[in-house]
Amino acid sequence: MNETKLRATPGPWHYDQENNAIYNKTCLYICDAPKNNDHDKHLIAAAPDLYEALEITAELVEALGHTAKKARVALAKARGGNYEY
């Protein structure tokens, strides 16, 4: 149930402490890492993996006949699409 393909730089991403930046697996620069919160750096680096895991989870939940609205809203938000809670 993939409404729109995610167009972000493919993961995995990693945090480079020396440069305080986020890079993908081919060392392509993604963005500067936040300077004031170490946890944000790691959350940003994990974004592609989290997106994929949430997409798989939403599909499994829906296959069991349940709603995954909050997951679908988060996925739409990540794609830059329309979203409502």
N, CA, C and O atoms as a MOPAC input file, in Angstrom:
PM7 MOZYME 1SCF
protein

 N      0.84600 1    -1.19200 1     0.00000 1
 C      0.00000 1     0.00000 1     0.00000 1
 C      0.88600 1     1.24800 1     0.00000 1
 O      0.73200 1     2.12600 1     0.84900 1
 N      1.78400 1     1.31500 1    -0.92900 1
 C      2.75200 1     2.39200 1    -1.02800 1
 C      2.16500 1     3.51100 1    -1.86800 1
 O      2.29100 1     3.48500 1    -3.09300 1
 N      1.51600 1     4.51100 1    -1.23300 1
 C      0.81900 1     5.57200 1    -1.95400 1
 C      1.75000 1     6.36800 1    -2.85700 1
 O      1.42900 1     6.60200 1    -4.02200 1
 N      2.88800 1     6.78100 1    -2.34000 1
 C      3.85800 1     7.54900 1    -3.07900 1
 C      5.23700 1     7.07700 1    -2.66100 1
 O      5.49500 1     6.85300 1    -1.47800 1
 N      6.10900 1     6.92800 1    -3.62100 1
 C      7.45700 1     6.46400 1    -3.29900 1
 C      8.23100 1     7.56100 1    -2.57800 1
 O      8.15100 1     8.73700 1    -2.93000 1
 N      8.97300 1     7.15300 1    -1.57400 1
 C      9.83600 1     8.06300 1    -0.85400 1
 C     10.97700 1     8.46500 1    -1.77500 1
 O     11.61600 1     7.60300 1    -2.37900 1
 N     11.23800 1     9.75300 1    -1.88900 1
 C     12.27200 1    10.24600 1    -2.79800 1
 C     13.50900 1    10.74900 1    -2.05400 1
 O     14.29600 1    11.52000 1    -2.60200 1
 N     13.67400 1    10.32100 1    -0.83500 1
 C     14.83400 1    10.73900 1    -0.03800 1
 C     16.08500 1    10.01300 1    -0.52600 1
 O     16.00000 1     9.02400 1    -1.25500 1
 N     17.22300 1    10.51000 1    -0.12200 1
 C     18.49000 1     9.84400 1    -0.42400 1
 C     18.46900 1     8.46400 1     0.21700 1
 O     18.18700 1     8.34300 1     1.40900 1
 N     18.76100 1     7.42700 1    -0.55100 1
 C     18.70500 1     6.07800 1     0.00000 1
 C     19.62500 1     5.89600 1     1.20600 1
 O     20.70500 1     6.48100 1     1.28300 1
 N     19.17100 1     5.07900 1     2.13200 1
 C     19.96000 1     4.75800 1     3.31000 1
 C     20.80400 1     3.53700 1     3.04200 1
 O     20.82300 1     3.05000 1     1.91100 1
 N     21.48100 1     3.03700 1     4.00400 1
 C     21.49100 1     3.59200 1     5.35400 1
 C     22.31600 1     4.87800 1     5.43500 1
 O     23.19900 1     5.13100 1     4.61600 1
 N     22.00000 1     5.66200 1     6.43200 1
 C     22.74400 1     6.88100 1     6.73000 1
 C     23.54300 1     6.64300 1     7.99900 1
 O     23.22400 1     5.75500 1     8.79000 1
 N     24.58600 1     7.44600 1     8.18600 1
 C     25.35700 1     7.35500 1     9.42000 1
 C     25.82600 1     8.74300 1     9.84400 1
 O     25.96200 1     9.65800 1     9.03100 1
 N     26.06500 1     8.86200 1    11.12700 1
 C     26.55800 1    10.10200 1    11.71000 1
 C     28.07800 1    10.05600 1    11.74000 1
 O     28.66000 1     9.10400 1    12.26200 1
 N     28.72000 1    11.07000 1    11.18900 1
 C     30.17400 1    11.19000 1    11.19600 1
 C     30.56100 1    12.22500 1    12.24000 1
 O     30.36000 1    13.42400 1    12.04600 1
 N     31.11800 1    11.75300 1    13.34700 1
 C     31.43700 1    12.63700 1    14.46800 1
 C     32.51300 1    13.65500 1    14.09900 1
 O     32.44800 1    14.80600 1    14.52900 1
 N     33.48400 1    13.24700 1    13.32200 1
 C     34.58900 1    14.14600 1    12.95600 1
 C     34.09000 1    15.37900 1    12.20800 1
 O     34.57100 1    16.48700 1    12.44300 1
 N     33.13000 1    15.18900 1    11.31000 1
 C     32.58800 1    16.29300 1    10.51100 1
 C     31.26000 1    16.81500 1    11.04700 1
 O     30.71200 1    17.78100 1    10.51700 1
 N     30.74200 1    16.18300 1    12.09200 1
 C     29.42600 1    16.52000 1    12.65400 1
 C     28.36900 1    16.62400 1    11.54700 1
 O     27.64100 1    17.61000 1    11.43900 1
 N     28.31700 1    15.57200 1    10.73800 1
 C     27.40100 1    15.56200 1     9.60100 1
 C     26.82900 1    14.15800 1     9.41400 1
 O     27.35200 1    13.17500 1     9.93900 1
 N     25.73900 1    14.09700 1     8.64900 1
 C     25.08500 1    12.84200 1     8.30100 1
 C     25.43300 1    12.52600 1     6.84500 1
 O     25.34100 1    13.39000 1     5.97200 1
 N     25.83400 1    11.27600 1     6.59700 1
 C     26.18900 1    10.82100 1     5.24800 1
 C     25.44500 1     9.52500 1     4.95100 1
 O     25.02900 1     8.81700 1     5.86800 1
 N     25.27900 1     9.21500 1     3.65300 1
 C     24.69100 1     7.92400 1     3.31500 1
 C     25.78600 1     6.88700 1     3.15300 1
 O     26.95800 1     7.17300 1     3.39800 1
 N     25.41300 1     5.68900 1     2.74400 1
 C     26.37200 1     4.57500 1     2.69300 1
 C     27.48800 1     4.79200 1     1.68000 1
 O     28.54500 1     4.17000 1     1.78900 1
 N     27.27400 1     5.66400 1     0.69400 1
 C     28.32300 1     5.94800 1    -0.28400 1
 C     29.05900 1     7.24500 1     0.05900 1
 O     29.74800 1     7.82300 1    -0.78200 1
 N     28.90200 1     7.68500 1     1.29700 1
 C     29.54100 1     8.90500 1     1.81800 1
 C     29.04700 1    10.18200 1     1.15400 1
 O     29.75100 1    11.19100 1     1.13100 1
 N     27.83800 1    10.13300 1     0.61800 1
 C     27.20300 1    11.33300 1     0.09000 1
 C     26.68200 1    12.15200 1     1.26300 1
 O     25.95800 1    11.63100 1     2.11100 1
 N     27.04200 1    13.41800 1     1.31600 1
 C     26.61100 1    14.32100 1     2.38700 1
 C     25.09800 1    14.47200 1     2.36600 1
 O     24.51100 1    14.73600 1     1.31700 1
 N     24.46000 1    14.30500 1     3.53300 1
 C     23.01800 1    14.49100 1     3.65900 1
 C     22.72400 1    15.85600 1     4.28700 1
 O     21.98600 1    16.66200 1     3.72000 1
 N     23.31200 1    16.10700 1     5.47100 1
 C     23.07900 1    17.37700 1     6.15900 1
 C     24.04600 1    17.51900 1     7.32900 1
 O     24.65900 1    16.54600 1     7.76900 1
 N     24.16800 1    18.74400 1     7.82000 1
 C     24.89500 1    18.95600 1     9.06700 1
 C     24.07500 1    18.37200 1    10.19800 1
 O     22.84500 1    18.41700 1    10.16800 1
 N     24.73700 1    17.83400 1    11.17700 1
 C     24.04700 1    17.28300 1    12.34400 1
 C     23.77000 1    18.40500 1    13.33700 1
 O     24.56000 1    19.34300 1    13.44600 1
 N     22.65700 1    18.32000 1    14.06100 1
 C     22.36600 1    19.32500 1    15.08300 1
 C     23.50000 1    19.37500 1    16.10200 1
 O     24.04900 1    18.34300 1    16.48700 1
 N     23.83700 1    20.56400 1    16.52600 1
 C     24.95400 1    20.71800 1    17.46100 1
 C     24.52300 1    20.65500 1    18.91400 1
 O     25.35800 1    20.47700 1    19.80000 1
 N     23.24100 1    20.79700 1    19.17000 1
 C     22.79200 1    20.91200 1    20.55800 1
 C     22.15400 1    19.65300 1    21.13000 1
 O     21.77600 1    19.64500 1    22.30200 1
 N     22.02100 1    18.59500 1    20.34600 1
 C     21.35400 1    17.40800 1    20.86700 1
 C     21.91700 1    16.15100 1    20.20100 1
 O     21.65500 1    15.89200 1    19.02600 1
 N     22.68200 1    15.38200 1    20.95200 1
 C     23.27500 1    14.15900 1    20.41100 1
 C     22.23100 1    13.15600 1    19.94400 1
 O     22.45200 1    12.44000 1    18.96700 1
 N     21.10300 1    13.09900 1    20.62800 1
 C     20.06200 1    12.13100 1    20.26500 1
 C     19.46600 1    12.43800 1    18.89800 1
 O     19.13300 1    11.51600 1    18.15500 1
 N     19.32400 1    13.71900 1    18.55000 1
 C     18.78500 1    14.08800 1    17.24400 1
 C     19.68400 1    13.60300 1    16.10700 1
 O     19.19700 1    13.18800 1    15.05500 1
 N     20.98900 1    13.65800 1    16.32500 1
 C     21.93600 1    13.21800 1    15.29600 1
 C     21.68600 1    11.75900 1    14.93000 1
 O     21.65600 1    11.39500 1    13.75400 1
 N     21.51200 1    10.94800 1    15.93600 1
 C     21.31900 1     9.52200 1    15.69900 1
 C     19.92500 1     9.22400 1    15.14500 1
 O     19.76000 1     8.30200 1    14.34700 1
 N     18.93800 1     9.98800 1    15.55900 1
 C     17.58300 1     9.82300 1    15.02800 1
 C     17.54900 1    10.17300 1    13.54000 1
 O     16.92300 1     9.46700 1    12.75000 1
 N     18.21500 1    11.24800 1    13.16300 1
 C     18.27000 1    11.63000 1    11.75100 1
 C     18.98400 1    10.54500 1    10.94700 1
 O     18.52500 1    10.16800 1     9.86900 1
 N     20.10200 1    10.04400 1    11.46500 1
 C     20.85100 1     9.00400 1    10.76000 1
 C     20.02300 1     7.73000 1    10.59100 1
 O     20.20300 1     7.00200 1     9.61500 1
 N     19.12800 1     7.45700 1    11.52300 1
 C     18.29800 1     6.25300 1    11.46600 1
 C     17.03900 1     6.43100 1    10.61400 1
 O     16.30900 1     5.46300 1    10.40000 1
 N     16.77300 1     7.62100 1    10.13100 1
 C     15.51600 1     7.92100 1     9.43100 1
 C     15.16700 1     6.94500 1     8.30300 1
 O     14.03400 1     6.46400 1     8.27300 1
 N     16.06700 1     6.62800 1     7.38300 1
 C     15.68400 1     5.68700 1     6.31700 1
 C     15.29000 1     4.31100 1     6.85100 1
 O     14.35000 1     3.69100 1     6.35500 1
 N     16.01900 1     3.83800 1     7.86700 1
 C     15.69500 1     2.53000 1     8.45200 1
 C     14.35200 1     2.57500 1     9.17800 1
 O     13.55700 1     1.64000 1     9.08200 1
 N     14.10600 1     3.65300 1     9.89600 1
 C     12.83200 1     3.80200 1    10.60600 1
 C     11.66500 1     3.87300 1     9.62900 1
 O     10.61400 1     3.27900 1     9.86800 1
 N     11.84900 1     4.59800 1     8.53000 1
 C     10.80000 1     4.70900 1     7.50900 1
 C     10.45900 1     3.32600 1     6.95500 1
 O      9.28900 1     2.95100 1     6.87200 1
 N     11.48000 1     2.58500 1     6.58300 1
 C     11.25100 1     1.24900 1     6.02300 1
 C     10.56700 1     0.32800 1     7.02300 1
 O      9.64300 1    -0.40300 1     6.66800 1
 N     11.01800 1     0.36200 1     8.27200 1
 C     10.41400 1    -0.48600 1     9.29900 1
 C      8.95400 1    -0.11600 1     9.54300 1
 O      8.10800 1    -0.99400 1     9.71500 1
 N      8.66200 1     1.17300 1     9.55600 1
 C      7.28000 1     1.60600 1     9.78000 1
 C      6.39000 1     1.22200 1     8.60800 1
 O      5.23800 1     0.83500 1     8.80500 1
 N      6.90800 1     1.32500 1     7.39900 1
 C      6.12800 1     0.94100 1     6.22000 1
 C      5.78100 1    -0.55500 1     6.25700 1
 O      4.64600 1    -0.93700 1     5.96900 1
 N      6.74700 1    -1.38600 1     6.60700 1
 C      6.51000 1    -2.83300 1     6.71000 1
 C      5.51500 1    -3.13400 1     7.82200 1
 O      4.61500 1    -3.95600 1     7.65200 1
 N      5.67900 1    -2.46900 1     8.95800 1
 C      4.77400 1    -2.67700 1    10.09400 1
 C      3.35000 1    -2.28000 1     9.74100 1
 O      2.40800 1    -3.00400 1    10.06200 1
 N      3.18100 1    -1.13300 1     9.08100 1
 C      1.83900 1    -0.67500 1     8.68600 1
 C      1.18700 1    -1.68600 1     7.75500 1
 O     -0.00100 1    -1.97900 1     7.89300 1
 N      1.94800 1    -2.21900 1     6.81000 1
 C      1.39500 1    -3.21300 1     5.88800 1
 C      0.95300 1    -4.47700 1     6.62200 1
 O     -0.09800 1    -5.04200 1     6.32000 1
 N      1.75200 1    -4.91200 1     7.57900 1
 C      1.39200 1    -6.10700 1     8.34900 1
 C      0.16000 1    -5.87400 1     9.21500 1
 O     -0.71300 1    -6.73600 1     9.30000 1
 N      0.08900 1    -4.72500 1     9.85000 1
 C     -1.06700 1    -4.38800 1    10.69500 1
 C     -2.33200 1    -4.35200 1     9.84700 1
 O     -3.36700 1    -4.88100 1    10.25000 1
 N     -2.24900 1    -3.72800 1     8.67200 1
 C     -3.41800 1    -3.65400 1     7.78600 1
 C     -3.79500 1    -5.02800 1     7.22900 1
 O     -4.97400 1    -5.31800 1     7.03000 1
 N     -2.80100 1    -5.86500 1     6.98200 1
 C     -3.08100 1    -7.22200 1     6.48900 1
 C     -3.84200 1    -8.04000 1     7.52400 1
 O     -4.56400 1    -8.97500 1     7.18000 1
 N     -3.67400 1    -7.68200 1     8.79500 1
 C     -4.40600 1    -8.35800 1     9.86300 1
 C     -5.78800 1    -7.75100 1    10.09400 1
 O     -6.51500 1    -8.16500 1    10.99800 1
 N     -6.14200 1    -6.76900 1     9.26800 1
 C     -7.47200 1    -6.17700 1     9.35200 1
 C     -7.58400 1    -5.00500 1    10.31200 1
 O     -8.69200 1    -4.59500 1    10.65700 1
 N     -6.47500 1    -4.46800 1    10.74000 1
 C     -6.49600 1    -3.32600 1    11.65700 1
 C     -6.09700 1    -2.06000 1    10.91600 1
 O     -5.57000 1    -2.11900 1     9.80500 1
 N     -6.35000 1    -0.92700 1    11.53400 1
 C     -5.96000 1     0.33600 1    10.92800 1
 C     -4.57000 1     0.74600 1    11.40300 1
 O     -4.18900 1     0.49000 1    12.54600 1
 N     -3.83300 1     1.37600 1    10.52500 1
 C     -2.49200 1     1.86000 1    10.84700 1
 C     -2.42700 1     3.34900 1    10.50700 1
 O     -1.44600 1     3.83100 1     9.94000 1
 N     -3.50900 1     4.07500 1    10.87100 1
 C     -3.62900 1     5.47100 1    10.46200 1
 C     -2.45400 1     6.32400 1    10.93300 1
 O     -1.90300 1     7.10000 1    10.15200 1
 N     -2.06900 1     6.19100 1    12.18500 1
 C     -0.98400 1     7.02500 1    12.69200 1
 C      0.31800 1     6.72800 1    11.94000 1
 O      1.09200 1     7.63900 1    11.65000 1
 N      0.55100 1     5.45900 1    11.62800 1
 C      1.73200 1     5.08300 1    10.85800 1
 C      1.65600 1     5.65900 1     9.45100 1
 O      2.64400 1     6.18600 1     8.93900 1
 N      0.48800 1     5.56100 1     8.82900 1
 C      0.31800 1     6.08500 1     7.46700 1
 C      0.48400 1     7.60800 1     7.43500 1
 O      1.02800 1     8.15500 1     6.47600 1
 N      0.02000 1     8.28000 1     8.47400 1
 C      0.18400 1     9.73200 1     8.57200 1
 C      1.67100 1    10.08200 1     8.67200 1
 O      2.14100 1    11.00100 1     8.00100 1
 N      2.40000 1     9.35600 1     9.49900 1
 C      3.83200 1     9.60800 1     9.65400 1
 C      4.58400 1     9.34800 1     8.34900 1
 O      5.49000 1    10.10100 1     7.99400 1
 N      4.21200 1     8.29200 1     7.64000 1
 C      4.84500 1     7.98900 1     6.35700 1
 C      4.55800 1     9.08300 1     5.33300 1
 O      5.45600 1     9.49800 1     4.60000 1
 N      3.32000 1     9.54900 1     5.28000 1
 C      2.95900 1    10.63300 1     4.36200 1
 C      3.73500 1    11.90600 1     4.69800 1
 O      4.20500 1    12.60800 1     3.80200 1
 N      3.86400 1    12.19300 1     5.97000 1
 C      4.61200 1    13.37200 1     6.41000 1
 C      6.07100 1    13.26500 1     5.96800 1
 O      6.65700 1    14.25000 1     5.52000 1
 N      6.65400 1    12.08300 1     6.09000 1
 C      8.04100 1    11.87600 1     5.67600 1
 C      8.22700 1    12.06300 1     4.17800 1
 O      9.29400 1    12.47900 1     3.72800 1
 N      7.18600 1    11.75500 1     3.40400 1
 C      7.25500 1    11.92800 1     1.94200 1
 C      6.92600 1    13.34900 1     1.51600 1
 O      7.02000 1    13.68300 1     0.33500 1
 N      6.53600 1    14.19700 1     2.48400 1
 C      6.18900 1    15.57400 1     2.14200 1
 C      4.78500 1    15.70500 1     1.58900 1
 O      4.44300 1    16.72300 1     0.98800 1
 N      3.96800 1    14.67800 1     1.78900 1
 C      2.60300 1    14.67600 1     1.28000 1
 C      1.61400 1    15.23700 1     2.26000 1
 O      1.98100 1    15.73000 1     3.32700 1
 N      0.35500 1    15.15800 1     1.89000 1
 C     -0.71700 1    15.61900 1     2.77600 1
 C     -0.91200 1    14.61500 1     3.89000 1
 O     -0.88900 1    13.40400 1     3.67100 1
 N     -1.10600 1    15.13700 1     5.08800 1
 C     -1.30800 1    14.26300 1     6.23000 1
 C     -2.19300 1    14.94500 1     7.22900 1
 O     -2.15600 1    16.16500 1     7.38800 1
 N     -2.99400 1    14.14500 1     7.90400 1
 C     -3.86900 1    14.60500 1     8.97800 1
 C     -3.96600 1    13.49600 1    10.00400 1
 O     -3.98100 1    12.31200 1     9.66600 1
 N     -4.03300 1    13.89800 1    11.26200 1
 C     -4.23700 1    12.89300 1    12.30600 1
 C     -5.69500 1    12.63500 1    12.48400 1
 O     -6.07900 1    11.81600 1    13.32000 1

